[in-house]
Amino acid sequence: MLIILMVSLFIFLAMSVPIAVSIGLSSVIAIVFASNLPIDVLAQKAFTSIDSFPLMAIPFFIFAGTLMEKGGIATRLVRFANALVGSLTGGLGMVVVVTSMFFAAISGSGVATTAALGSILIPAMVKKGYDRSYAGALQAISGELGVVIPPSISMILFGVAASVSIGDLFIAGILPGLLIGFSLMLVVFIISKIKGYKGDSDLPKGEKWAAFKDAILALLMPVIILGGIYGGIFTPTEAAAVAVAYSFIVGVFVYKEIKMKDLISIFSKSMIMTSIVMFIIANAGLFGWVLTREGVPQKIALFFANVTDSPIIFLLIINVLLLIIGMFFDGGVAIIILAPLLTPVAVSLGIDPVHFGMIMITNLAIGMCTPPLGVNLFVACQIANIRLEQITRAILPFLGIMIVNVLLISYLPQISLFLVQLFK
């Protein structure tokens, strides 16, 4: 059954069948042709994969992100970020990173962050004289902060798949997200010094205070979400519903940029994105069930037990493995399949499951910006009107600092666990 599953999967991938469809079809073929299980089990196991209360947070966060995107939040965050760092060397590049950090705390999605901000900032950078490939690469790599800084859909998926507290994962993502953001700004500063990208020295007096007042409601959203979760007011799933209500009120009644006629397109976009995510989860859950039935988790645990009993070597192997997998698989799919397989092994070696979750999430986030299937790269290429090979060359320095960040997060667990332990 396992052989049929893997062979059919590689055949479908070689035929360029979408990954979610490939893992679903290979699971169907394995069950139909290599077991005596009734066909009904396909629907049952696929449905069971999405029949989870914590997963309800996903459509709510997607809906909230769409409301905030359409409600003028992105433009206000760009203005505030520009007031903060726009005058520095490589100012507009700094604005890309800072705005992405802000927006990541709202959207929960790397693709949404790249698309919403890229449509504003990439043309602005090009107009200021920045190289197109550099502008696209910077927005693509900054967009991955959407899955590292809470609230994050990837954290919800890991929490459900590995039975780890989603609230703990949310709080654990704050310091890694800040580490990645500030390290990207350092790279921007160095490149800007080399290429002569200067900051904007023409900011009007009092712009910082004015921009802050204009963006205060957007900046309060992550504070309300995380504060409510750790204040015991609501669960992460309930927090997602609160985020929807908050973003609706702000977009419709405060900023007044969302009209009632816009709600149809907002609902439509949110439903399509939710359907895609849930389809991936259902198929990945079915695939994972087949792997579990064939004893793959036990075999993996035995393999690592025979290879090493050192957490240091284990994490090095896992990082290389996840880096390669992230180049070919969607991060959500990889988390759903690998989290329940690898987390028990990590725990047996004394690695905290929340820490391991952050290692997996940040590592797979790099895959959003690596060819051949880096989704952020494709979004940025389309906005910047450049080819994939152009943006690939420009993104290499940023990928280098991302690998350094992953190693720091892997071998310095307090980066992820300090705030979690502080709030307990």
C-alpha positions in Angstrom: 0.0 0.0 0.0 2.8 2.4 0.9 4.7 1.6 -2.4 1.5 2.3 -4.5 0.9 5.5 -2.5 4.4 6.9 -3.1 4.8 5.8 -6.7 1.4 7.2 -7.7 2.2 10.5 -5.9 5.5 10.9 -7.8 3.8 10.1 -11.1 1.1 12.7 -10.5 3.7 15.3 -9.5 5.8 14.5 -12.6 2.6 15.1 -14.6 2.3 18.6 -13.0 -0.9 17.7 -11.2 -1.5 20.2 -8.4 0.0 19.0 -5.1 -3.3 18.9 -3.2 -4.9 16.9 -6.0 -1.8 14.6 -6.2 -1.8 13.6 -2.6 -5.6 13.1 -2.6 -5.5 10.9 -5.8 -2.5 8.9 -4.6 -4.3 8.2 -1.4 -7.5 7.1 -3.2 -5.4 4.7 -5.5 -3.6 3.2 -2.5 -6.8 2.5 -0.6 -8.7 1.2 -3.6 -6.0 -1.1 -5.1 -4.0 -2.1 -2.0 -6.5 -2.6 0.8 -9.8 -4.3 1.4 -11.2 -1.1 3.0 -14.6 0.1 1.9 -14.7 3.1 -0.4 -16.6 5.0 2.2 -13.5 5.4 4.3 -12.2 8.0 1.8 -15.0 10.5 2.5 -14.9 9.7 6.2 -11.2 10.2 6.7 -11.2 13.4 4.5 -14.1 14.8 6.4 -12.5 13.9 9.8 -9.4 15.9 8.8 -11.4 19.1 8.6 -13.9 18.3 11.4 -12.0 20.3 14.0 -13.1 23.3 16.0 -9.7 25.0 16.0 -9.7 24.9 12.2 -12.7 27.2 12.2 -10.2 30.0 12.9 -8.9 29.7 9.4 -11.9 31.0 7.4 -12.4 33.7 10.1 -8.8 34.9 9.8 -9.0 34.8 6.0 -12.2 36.8 6.0 -10.7 39.3 8.5 -7.6 39.7 6.4 -9.7 40.3 3.2 -11.7 42.9 5.1 -8.6 44.7 6.4 -7.0 44.6 2.9 -10.1 46.1 1.2 -10.8 48.5 4.1 -7.7 50.8 3.6 -5.6 49.2 6.2 -2.7 48.4 3.9 -2.3 52.0 2.7 -2.4 53.3 6.3 0.3 50.8 7.4 2.5 51.8 4.5 2.2 55.5 5.5 3.0 54.7 9.1 6.0 52.5 8.2 7.3 55.2 5.9 7.0 57.8 8.6 9.1 55.5 10.9 11.9 54.3 8.6 11.4 56.0 5.2 14.2 58.6 5.9 16.8 55.9 6.6 19.3 54.5 4.0 17.2 52.3 1.7 14.2 53.9 3.2 11.5 52.5 0.9 13.0 49.0 1.2 12.8 49.3 5.0 9.2 50.3 4.6 8.5 47.1 2.8 9.8 45.0 5.7 8.2 47.1 8.5 4.8 47.2 6.7 5.0 43.5 6.1 5.6 42.9 9.8 2.5 45.0 10.6 0.3 43.4 8.0 1.5 39.9 9.0 0.0 40.6 12.4 -3.3 41.0 10.6 -3.5 38.7 7.6 -2.1 35.4 8.8 -1.0 34.5 5.3 2.3 35.0 3.4 0.6 35.2 0.0 -2.0 37.7 1.2 0.8 39.9 2.7 2.8 39.8 -0.6 -0.1 40.5 -2.8 -1.7 43.3 -0.7 1.5 45.2 -0.1 3.3 44.3 -3.3 0.7 46.0 -5.4 1.4 49.3 -3.5 5.1 49.1 -2.7 6.8 47.4 -5.7 5.6 50.1 -8.2 6.6 52.8 -5.6 10.1 51.3 -5.3 10.5 51.1 -9.1 9.4 54.7 -9.4 12.0 55.7 -6.8 14.8 54.1 -8.9 15.1 50.7 -7.2 15.8 47.7 -9.4 12.7 45.8 -10.3 14.1 42.4 -9.4 15.3 43.7 -6.0 11.9 45.3 -5.3 10.1 42.0 -6.1 12.6 39.9 -4.2 12.3 42.1 -1.1 8.5 42.0 -1.1 8.5 38.2 -1.6 10.8 37.5 1.3 9.1 40.0 3.5 5.7 38.4 2.7 6.8 35.2 4.4 6.5 37.1 7.7 2.8 36.5 7.3 3.2 32.9 8.5 5.8 33.6 11.2 4.2 36.5 13.0 0.9 35.6 14.8 -1.9 35.2 14.0 -0.8 32.6 11.5 -2.7 30.0 9.5 0.4 27.8 9.5 0.5 27.9 13.3 -3.2 26.8 13.4 -2.4 23.9 11.1 0.6 22.8 13.2 -1.3 23.1 16.4 -4.1 20.9 15.1 -1.8 18.4 13.4 0.6 18.0 16.3 -1.9 18.6 19.2 0.0 21.6 20.4 -1.5 24.7 21.9 -2.3 27.2 19.2 -2.2 30.0 21.8 1.4 29.1 22.8 2.4 29.0 19.1 1.0 32.4 18.6 3.0 33.9 21.4 6.1 31.9 20.4 6.1 33.5 16.9 6.5 37.1 18.2 10.3 37.1 18.8 11.2 34.9 15.8 9.1 37.3 13.6 10.9 40.3 15.0 14.3 38.6 14.6 13.6 37.9 10.9 12.2 41.3 10.3 15.2 43.2 11.8 17.7 40.9 10.1 16.0 41.6 6.7 16.2 45.3 7.4 20.0 44.9 8.1 20.4 43.2 4.7 18.4 46.0 3.1 20.7 48.6 4.7 23.8 46.9 3.5 22.5 46.4 -0.1 21.2 50.0 -0.2 24.7 51.3 0.9 26.3 49.4 -1.9 23.8 50.4 -4.6 23.2 53.9 -3.3 19.5 53.7 -2.5 18.8 56.7 -0.3 15.9 57.5 2.1 13.1 60.0 1.8 14.3 63.3 3.4 11.1 65.2 2.5 8.7 63.9 5.1 6.5 66.7 6.4 6.9 67.8 10.0 4.6 65.9 12.4 4.2 63.1 9.9 5.0 60.3 12.4 2.3 61.4 14.8 -0.3 61.9 12.1 0.5 58.5 10.4 0.3 56.8 13.8 -3.1 58.3 14.6 -4.3 57.2 11.1 -3.0 53.6 11.6 -3.8 53.1 15.3 -6.9 51.0 14.7 -5.0 48.7 12.4 -2.1 48.4 14.9 -4.6 47.6 17.8 -5.9 44.4 16.1 -3.1 42.1 16.9 -3.0 43.5 20.4 -6.7 42.7 20.9 -6.2 39.2 19.5 -3.2 38.2 21.5 -4.2 40.1 24.6 -7.6 38.4 24.5 -6.1 34.9 24.1 -3.6 35.3 26.9 -6.0 37.3 29.1 -8.3 34.3 29.1 -11.1 36.2 27.4 -11.4 34.0 24.3 -9.8 31.1 22.6 -7.7 31.4 19.3 -10.8 30.3 17.3 -13.0 32.9 19.1 -10.3 35.5 18.6 -10.6 34.9 14.8 -14.3 35.7 15.0 -13.5 38.8 17.1 -11.0 39.8 14.3 -13.7 39.6 11.7 -16.1 41.8 13.7 -13.3 44.3 14.5 -12.1 44.6 10.9 -15.7 44.9 9.6 -16.5 47.8 12.0 -13.2 49.6 11.2 -13.5 49.1 7.4 -17.2 50.0 7.1 -18.0 52.5 9.8 -14.6 54.1 10.7 -12.5 54.3 7.6 -15.6 54.0 5.4 -13.7 52.4 2.5 -15.8 49.2 2.4 -19.2 49.8 0.8 -22.1 47.3 1.1 -21.7 46.4 -2.5 -18.1 45.4 -1.9 -19.1 42.7 0.6 -20.1 40.3 -2.2 -16.6 40.3 -3.7 -15.0 40.1 -0.2 -17.2 37.1 0.7 -16.4 35.5 -2.6 -12.7 35.9 -2.3 -12.7 34.7 1.3 -14.8 31.6 0.4 -12.5 30.7 -2.5 -9.4 31.0 -0.4 -11.0 29.0 2.5 -12.1 26.3 0.1 -8.6 25.9 -1.3 -7.1 25.7 2.2 -9.8 23.2 3.4 -9.4 21.1 0.2 -5.6 20.9 0.9 -6.2 19.9 4.6 -8.8 17.2 3.7 -6.5 15.6 1.1 -3.4 15.9 3.3 -5.3 14.4 6.2 -6.3 11.4 4.1 -2.7 11.0 2.9 -1.4 11.3 6.5 -3.9 8.6 7.6 -2.6 6.2 5.0 1.0 6.8 6.2 0.0 6.3 9.8 -1.9 3.1 8.9 1.2 1.8 7.3 3.3 2.5 10.4 5.4 5.3 8.8 5.6 7.4 12.0 7.1 4.4 13.9 9.5 3.8 11.0 10.7 7.4 11.0 11.1 7.4 14.8 13.2 4.2 14.5 15.3 5.6 11.7 16.2 8.7 13.7 16.8 6.6 16.8 19.3 4.5 14.8 20.9 7.6 13.1 21.4 9.8 16.2 20.3 10.4 19.7 21.6 14.0 19.6 19.1 16.8 19.4 21.7 19.0 17.6 22.2 16.5 14.8 18.5 15.7 14.6 17.6 19.4 14.2 20.3 19.8 11.5 18.9 16.8 9.6 15.4 18.1 10.0 16.3 21.6 8.8 17.9 20.3 5.6 14.9 18.0 5.0 12.4 20.8 5.5 14.4 23.2 3.4 14.3 20.7 0.5 10.6 19.8 1.1 9.7 23.5 1.2 11.0 23.9 -2.4 8.5 21.4 -3.8 5.5 21.3 -1.4 3.1 23.9 -0.1 3.9 24.7 3.5 0.4 23.9 4.7 0.5 20.4 3.1 4.0 19.7 4.5 2.9 20.8 8.0 -0.2 18.6 8.0 1.7 15.5 6.8 5.0 15.9 8.7 4.0 17.5 12.0 2.3 14.4 13.4 5.2 12.3 12.2 8.2 14.4 13.3 6.9 16.1 16.5 6.9 12.9 18.6 10.4 12.2 17.6 11.5 15.7 18.5 9.7 15.4 21.9 11.5 12.1 22.6 14.8 13.9 22.2 13.8 16.6 24.7 12.8 19.3 22.2 9.8 21.3 23.2 6.9 20.8 20.8 6.2 24.6 20.6 9.9 25.2 19.8 9.8 22.5 17.2 6.7 24.0 15.7 8.4 27.3 15.2 11.4 25.6 13.6 9.1 23.8 11.1 7.0 26.9 10.4 10.0 29.3 9.8 11.9 26.7 7.7 8.9 26.0 5.5 8.3 29.7 5.2 11.6 29.9 3.2 10.0 27.6 0.7 7.5 30.3 -0.2 10.5 32.2 -1.7 12.5 29.4 -3.3 12.0 28.0 -6.9 10.5 26.0 -8.4 7.3 26.3 -6.4 7.8 29.5 -4.3 4.4 31.0 -4.4 5.5 34.4 -3.1 8.0 34.6 -6.0 5.2 34.1 -8.5 3.1 36.8 -7.0 6.0 39.3 -6.8 7.0 38.4 -10.4 3.6 39.2 -11.7 3.4 42.5 -9.9 6.9 43.6 -10.8 6.6 42.2 -14.4 9.8 40.3 -14.2 10.9 36.7 -15.0 11.5 34.0 -12.3 15.2 33.8 -13.0 15.6 37.6 -12.4 13.9 37.5 -9.0 15.8 34.3 -8.0 19.2 36.0 -8.4 18.0 39.1 -6.4 16.6 37.0 -3.5 19.8 35.0 -2.8 21.2 37.4 -0.1 17.8 37.4 1.7 17.6 33.6 1.6 21.1 33.5 3.1 20.0 35.5 6.1 16.8 33.5 6.4 18.9 30.3 6.8 20.9 32.0 9.5 17.7 32.9 11.3 16.4 29.3 11.1 19.6 28.0 12.7 19.4 30.6 15.4 15.7 29.7 16.1 16.7 26.0 16.0 19.6 26.1 18.5 18.5 29.0 20.7 15.1 27.7 21.9 14.5 30.7 24.2 13.9 32.8 21.1 10.7 30.9 20.7 10.0 29.9 24.3 10.9 33.0 26.4 7.5 34.8 26.0 5.6 31.5 26.3 7.2 30.8 29.7 6.8 34.5 30.7 3.1 34.4 30.2 2.5 31.1 32.0 
